[in-house]
Amino acid sequence: MYRAILPNGQLECHEYERDDEGVTLYSESGELLAFVPYASLEALLTEAAYTGDEPGVM
């Protein structure tokens, strides 16, 4: 599971694909959730980033 952090909130997704313009987010069933341009993407984190005392700690 991943979280795309945006200026106005966040989206959870199961998978993502990167290209030159941004990231495409997909649900667990493979459905398209959103396309997020890099200019609007603040971070793309795994769920492990939320389990430790510090971000990014597993």
N, CA, C and O atoms as a Tinker XYZ file with bonds, in Angstrom:
   232  protein
     1  N      0.836000   -1.167000    0.000000    73     2
     2  CA     0.000000    0.000000    0.000000    64     1     3
     3  C      0.887000    1.238000    0.000000    63     2     4     5
     4  O      1.928000    1.271000    0.656000    81     3
     5  N      0.466000    2.245000   -0.737000    73     3     6
     6  CA     1.209000    3.492000   -0.846000    64     5     7
     7  C      0.280000    4.660000   -0.539000    63     6     8     9
     8  O     -0.941000    4.535000   -0.631000    81     7
     9  N      0.864000    5.787000   -0.178000    73     7    10
    10  CA     0.120000    7.033000    0.019000    64     9    11
    11  C      0.774000    8.119000   -0.809000    63    10    12    13
    12  O      1.966000    8.394000   -0.676000    81    11
    13  N     -0.023000    8.727000   -1.662000    73    11    14
    14  CA     0.430000    9.878000   -2.432000    64    13    15
    15  C      0.022000   11.119000   -1.649000    63    14    16    17
    16  O     -1.166000   11.359000   -1.431000    81    15
    17  N      0.994000   11.894000   -1.232000    73    15    18
    18  CA     0.741000   13.102000   -0.453000    64    17    19
    19  C      0.637000   14.279000   -1.420000    63    18    20    21
    20  O      1.562000   14.561000   -2.182000    81    19
    21  N     -0.504000   14.955000   -1.374000    73    19    22
    22  CA    -0.807000   16.078000   -2.254000    64    21    23
    23  C     -0.976000   17.338000   -1.425000    63    22    24    25
    24  O     -1.162000   17.243000   -0.212000    81    23
    25  N     -0.919000   18.511000   -2.031000    73    23    26
    26  CA    -1.082000   19.755000   -1.264000    64    25    27
    27  C     -2.408000   19.836000   -0.499000    63    26    28    29
    28  O     -2.473000   20.464000    0.558000    81    27
    29  N     -3.456000   19.208000   -1.023000    73    27    30
    30  CA    -4.769000   19.315000   -0.384000    64    29    31
    31  C     -5.254000   18.007000    0.235000    63    30    32    33
    32  O     -6.446000   17.873000    0.512000    81    31
    33  N     -4.366000   17.042000    0.458000    73    31    34
    34  CA    -4.770000   15.774000    1.072000    64    33    35
    35  C     -3.870000   14.642000    0.624000    63    34    36    37
    36  O     -2.724000   14.854000    0.229000    81    35
    37  N     -4.414000   13.424000    0.694000    73    35    38
    38  CA    -3.638000   12.256000    0.300000    64    37    39
    39  C     -4.548000   11.201000   -0.309000    63    38    40    41
    40  O     -5.751000   11.172000   -0.047000    81    39
    41  N     -3.958000   10.336000   -1.125000    73    39    42
    42  CA    -4.663000    9.229000   -1.746000    64    41    43
    43  C     -3.926000    7.949000   -1.406000    63    42    44    45
    44  O     -2.696000    7.910000   -1.441000    81    43
    45  N     -4.661000    6.907000   -1.080000    73    43    46
    46  CA    -4.065000    5.595000   -0.866000    64    45    47
    47  C     -4.212000    4.793000   -2.147000    63    46    48    49
    48  O     -5.247000    4.853000   -2.810000    81    47
    49  N     -3.173000    4.040000   -2.495000    73    47    50
    50  CA    -3.232000    3.195000   -3.675000    64    49    51
    51  C     -2.474000    1.903000   -3.399000    63    50    52    53
    52  O     -1.663000    1.816000   -2.477000    81    51
    53  N     -2.758000    0.916000   -4.215000    73    51    54
    54  CA    -2.105000   -0.385000   -4.066000    64    53    55
    55  C     -0.857000   -0.471000   -4.943000    63    54    56    57
    56  O      0.147000   -1.068000   -4.555000    81    55
    57  N     -0.935000    0.134000   -6.131000    73    55    58
    58  CA     0.180000    0.141000   -7.070000    64    57    59
    59  C      0.271000    1.502000   -7.734000    63    58    60    61
    60  O     -0.674000    2.290000   -7.698000    81    59
    61  N      1.417000    1.767000   -8.338000    73    59    62
    62  CA     1.573000    3.001000   -9.102000    64    61    63
    63  C      2.550000    2.771000  -10.240000    63    62    64    65
    64  O      3.370000    1.853000  -10.204000    81    63
    65  N      2.447000    3.627000  -11.257000    73    63    66
    66  CA     3.388000    3.637000  -12.371000    64    65    67
    67  C      3.906000    5.051000  -12.529000    63    66    68    69
    68  O      3.146000    6.013000  -12.421000    81    67
    69  N      5.205000    5.179000  -12.787000    73    67    70
    70  CA     5.813000    6.489000  -13.024000    64    69    71
    71  C      6.066000    6.664000  -14.515000    63    70    72    73
    72  O      6.383000    5.706000  -15.219000    81    71
    73  N      5.923000    7.893000  -14.984000    73    71    74
    74  CA     6.350000    8.232000  -16.331000    64    73    75
    75  C      6.961000    9.628000  -16.305000    63    74    76    77
    76  O      7.192000   10.176000  -15.227000    81    75
    77  N      7.222000   10.199000  -17.442000    73    75    78
    78  CA     7.890000   11.500000  -17.510000    64    77    79
    79  C      7.067000   12.637000  -16.915000    63    78    80    81
    80  O      7.633000   13.640000  -16.481000    81    79
    81  N      5.748000   12.500000  -16.885000    73    79    82
    82  CA     4.850000   13.576000  -16.477000    64    81    83
    83  C      4.374000   13.488000  -15.026000    63    82    84    85
    84  O      4.064000   14.510000  -14.413000    81    83
    85  N      4.313000   12.261000  -14.469000    73    83    86
    86  CA     3.793000   12.093000  -13.116000    64    85    87
    87  C      3.589000   10.624000  -12.788000    63    86    88    89
    88  O      4.213000    9.749000  -13.390000    81    87
    89  N      2.705000   10.359000  -11.820000    73    87    90
    90  CA     2.420000    8.985000  -11.397000    64    89    91
    91  C      0.944000    8.664000  -11.612000    63    90    92    93
    92  O      0.072000    9.509000  -11.412000    81    91
    93  N      0.687000    7.427000  -12.024000    73    91    94
    94  CA    -0.670000    6.931000  -12.169000    64    93    95
    95  C     -0.911000    5.975000  -11.018000    63    94    96    97
    96  O     -0.135000    5.041000  -10.814000    81    95
    97  N     -1.979000    6.196000  -10.262000    73    95    98
    98  CA    -2.284000    5.412000   -9.069000    64    97    99
    99  C     -3.400000    4.409000   -9.371000    63    98   100   101
   100  O     -4.365000    4.730000  -10.064000    81    99
   101  N     -3.254000    3.181000   -8.836000    73    99   102
   102  CA    -4.212000    2.111000   -9.082000    64   101   103
   103  C     -4.694000    1.492000   -7.766000    63   102   104   105
   104  O     -3.956000    1.438000   -6.782000    81   103
   105  N     -5.935000    1.032000   -7.771000    73   103   106
   106  CA    -6.518000    0.341000   -6.616000    64   105   107
   107  C     -6.002000   -1.090000   -6.561000    63   106   108   109
   108  O     -5.262000   -1.525000   -7.444000    81   107
   109  N     -6.391000   -1.816000   -5.528000    73   107   110
   110  CA    -5.982000   -3.209000   -5.368000    64   109   111
   111  C     -6.502000   -4.074000   -6.510000    63   110   112   113
   112  O     -5.856000   -5.047000   -6.899000    81   111
   113  N     -7.666000   -3.723000   -7.048000    73   111   114
   114  CA    -8.242000   -4.480000   -8.163000    64   113   115
   115  C     -7.715000   -4.022000   -9.523000    63   114   116   117
   116  O     -8.158000   -4.521000  -10.557000    81   115
   117  N     -6.773000   -3.076000   -9.529000    73   115   118
   118  CA    -6.166000   -2.616000  -10.763000    64   117   119
   119  C     -6.894000   -1.467000  -11.436000    63   118   120   121
   120  O     -6.528000   -1.064000  -12.540000    81   119
   121  N     -7.922000   -0.933000  -10.782000    73   119   122
   122  CA    -8.662000    0.194000  -11.342000    64   121   123
   123  C     -7.868000    1.488000  -11.196000    63   122   124   125
   124  O     -7.177000    1.698000  -10.199000    81   123
   125  N     -7.977000    2.342000  -12.196000    73   123   126
   126  CA    -7.328000    3.642000  -12.168000    64   125   127
   127  C     -7.967000    4.515000  -11.098000    63   126   128   129
   128  O     -9.183000    4.709000  -11.094000    81   127
   129  N     -7.155000    5.039000  -10.197000    73   127   130
   130  CA    -7.638000    5.960000   -9.168000    64   129   131
   131  C     -7.407000    7.401000   -9.580000    63   130   132   133
   132  O     -8.308000    8.233000   -9.467000    81   131
   133  N     -6.199000    7.706000  -10.059000    73   131   134
   134  CA    -5.867000    9.085000  -10.412000    64   133   135
   135  C     -4.536000    9.135000  -11.129000    63   134   136   137
   136  O     -3.691000    8.251000  -10.990000    81   135
   137  N     -4.377000   10.190000  -11.894000    73   135   138
   138  CA    -3.065000   10.556000  -12.419000    64   137   139
   139  C     -2.651000   11.811000  -11.674000    63   138   140   141
   140  O     -3.413000   12.776000  -11.613000    81   139
   141  N     -1.447000   11.810000  -11.104000    73   139   142
   142  CA    -0.962000   12.957000  -10.333000    64   141   143
   143  C      0.313000   13.486000  -10.990000    63   142   144   145
   144  O      1.332000   12.796000  -11.004000    81   143
   145  N      0.266000   14.705000  -11.537000    73   143   146
   146  CA     1.483000   15.295000  -12.107000    64   145   147
   147  C      2.527000   15.520000  -11.005000    63   146   148   149
   148  O      2.178000   15.780000   -9.854000    81   147
   149  N      3.795000   15.417000  -11.368000    73   147   150
   150  CA     4.856000   15.608000  -10.380000    64   149   151
   151  C      4.766000   16.962000   -9.679000    63   150   152   153
   152  O      5.126000   17.074000   -8.507000    81   151
   153  N      4.293000   17.984000  -10.376000    73   151   154
   154  CA     4.162000   19.319000   -9.777000    64   153   155
   155  C      3.174000   19.331000   -8.612000    63   154   156   157
   156  O      3.255000   20.196000   -7.740000    81   155
   157  N      2.237000   18.372000   -8.592000    73   155   158
   158  CA     1.229000   18.303000   -7.527000    64   157   159
   159  C      1.548000   17.237000   -6.481000    63   158   160   161
   160  O      0.831000   17.119000   -5.488000    81   159
   161  N      2.593000   16.472000   -6.684000    73   159   162
   162  CA     2.943000   15.369000   -5.786000    64   161   163
   163  C      4.005000   15.823000   -4.799000    63   162   164   165
   164  O      5.122000   16.162000   -5.190000    81   163
   165  N      3.655000   15.830000   -3.524000    73   163   166
   166  CA     4.637000   16.210000   -2.502000    64   165   167
   167  C      5.475000   15.022000   -2.066000    63   166   168   169
   168  O      6.664000   15.174000   -1.784000    81   167
   169  N      4.863000   13.821000   -2.006000    73   167   170
   170  CA     5.593000   12.617000   -1.618000    64   169   171
   171  C      4.779000   11.391000   -2.000000    63   170   172   173
   172  O      3.556000   11.461000   -2.125000    81   171
   173  N      5.458000   10.274000   -2.184000    73   171   174
   174  CA     4.824000    8.976000   -2.392000    64   173   175
   175  C      5.490000    8.030000   -1.404000    63   174   176   177
   176  O      6.661000    7.683000   -1.558000    81   175
   177  N      4.744000    7.618000   -0.396000    73   175   178
   178  CA     5.295000    6.847000    0.721000    64   177   179
   179  C      4.673000    5.467000    0.804000    63   178   180   181
   180  O      3.531000    5.264000    0.392000    81   179
   181  N      5.436000    4.514000    1.344000    73   179   182
   182  CA     4.872000    3.203000    1.651000    64   181   183
   183  C      4.213000    3.278000    3.024000    63   182   184   185
   184  O      4.485000    4.196000    3.798000    81   183
   185  N      3.364000    2.333000    3.320000    73   183   186
   186  CA     2.725000    2.289000    4.636000    64   185   187
   187  C      3.758000    2.129000    5.750000    63   186   188   189
   188  O      3.506000    2.527000    6.887000    81   187
   189  N      4.924000    1.549000    5.434000    73   187   190
   190  CA     5.977000    1.369000    6.439000    64   189   191
   191  C      6.432000    2.704000    7.014000    63   190   192   193
   192  O      6.920000    2.755000    8.143000    81   191
   193  N      6.281000    3.771000    6.260000    73   191   194
   194  CA     6.685000    5.096000    6.746000    64   193   195
   195  C      5.834000    5.537000    7.932000    63   194   196   197
   196  O      6.233000    6.427000    8.684000    81   195
   197  N      4.662000    4.922000    8.106000    73   195   198
   198  CA     3.756000    5.306000    9.190000    64   197   199
   199  C      3.824000    4.376000   10.387000    63   198   200   201
   200  O      3.125000    4.605000   11.374000    81   199
   201  N      4.653000    3.323000   10.331000    73   199   202
   202  CA     4.687000    2.359000   11.425000    64   201   203
   203  C      5.774000    2.637000   12.459000    63   202   204   205
   204  O      5.691000    2.136000   13.580000    81   203
   205  N      6.783000    3.418000   12.109000    73   203   206
   206  CA     7.870000    3.715000   13.042000    64   205   207
   207  C      7.657000    5.044000   13.739000    63   206   208   209
   208  O      6.679000    5.744000   13.476000    81   207
   209  N      8.571000    5.388000   14.625000    73   207   210
   210  CA     8.518000    6.663000   15.323000    64   209   211
   211  C      8.918000    7.823000   14.404000    63   210   212   213
   212  O      8.522000    8.968000   14.618000    81   211
   213  N      9.706000    7.502000   13.382000    73   211   214
   214  CA    10.159000    8.526000   12.450000    64   213   215
   215  C      9.729000    8.111000   11.040000    63   214   216   217
   216  O      9.708000    6.920000   10.728000    81   215
   217  N      9.387000    9.076000   10.188000    73   215   218
   218  CA     9.029000    8.726000    8.812000    64   217   219
   219  C     10.137000    7.972000    8.117000    63   218   220   221
   220  O     11.307000    8.339000    8.220000    81   219
   221  N      9.774000    6.920000    7.411000    73   219   222
   222  CA    10.741000    6.135000    6.662000    64   221   223
   223  C     11.418000    5.036000    7.453000    63   222   224   225
   224  O     12.184000    4.261000    6.879000    81   223
   225  N     11.167000    4.938000    8.746000    73   223   226
   226  CA    11.779000    3.912000    9.571000    64   225   227
   227  C     10.889000    2.681000    9.575000    63   226   228   229
   228  O      9.694000    2.778000    9.856000    81   227
   229  N     11.466000    1.515000    9.261000    73   227   230
   230  CA    10.684000    0.282000    9.252000    64   229   231
   231  C     10.864000   -0.480000   10.535000    63   230   232
   232  O     10.278000   -1.549000   10.705000    81   231
